[in-house]
Amino acid sequence: MIKKKWFVSLLVIGLLISQNTASRSGEYFINNGVPYYNQITDFPNWWNNWSSCGFTCMLMALDFNNARPTNMTPQQMIELLNANCCVNPTDGQYYDWTKTKDFCQNYLSEYELKVEYIDHGDTAEVSRQLHNGNVVILGTMIFGGCGHVILAKGEHGNNWIVSDPLNKWGKEVELPSWWTEDASTVEYPKDQITILYGVV
């Protein structure tokens, strides 16, 4: 069995795995095969979908590393993540990245995931982890100062290549279509994202 590892940076969560594919071309690099979920449209009837960007990114990272039990649907896994990795267990809202290690040990021990944390704001380490074949969950301040979690999977010059679980860069509340755009692979300027934490 291949040992998989997690590293965490400001709000960065990424899983390390040695058997994934990547595309490299000059300054363009991306880890291929990252599944995409939209926190609204893929979980439309879930009560906490509006604040589930962190849980959705963690689900994408787990699926990228084939670390979701086959008897669990994405809906069941995101609800388990919400119940055990939330900031406030009484209301279940918002992803608490510091609970990632305990979650993996308690619920996914058979996958031998190792969770580590990267110093916040360490973009060089984020880049290194991406080039090592990992995806990285980034806790950020974007959308004009709102907190939001995205999944980095590559880089292109001065941009991160990410899967955004909500919508494309710069889009705030524009009902009803603001969450329906394909944001599975988008580029966000590195200098316009404040990384609050990271997990790999």
C-alpha angles and dihedrals in degrees: 000000000000113000112234123201136198126211123189127208126173096310095340123124119182136161122220119221131162099213107064132107129240138187120224127185119158107298092351118096129164137167106231128216099043108152117227131223127177111216092220109032097038093048102030099156098041113114095222101043092111093066100030103100091117095048090047092052091049090051090052090049092049093049091047087059095041089243101136114100110249091234092059123083120215088254092054092047095049090050090050090050091049092051094050107028103044127120094232116027091197093066101019095222129145130011118271104204092192089071094058096094094051091046093053092047094046101041108018104034093131090067092058093225116178117204121205133169128230121213109264116263093017098140092168090061091047089054092047092052092049091052089049088062100262133126117225129212109220123200104205149168108234137130091070096312103328120133113246136164121222134174116239114208104162147344139241115195106295094355134086114224106222147169106231112202092208116032146310123305118290097014115129128170107336103149132237100008105037093100098037099076117104105256097163092116117019135145121236123188110251092218092056096055122079107205110216097180142339139213127192 
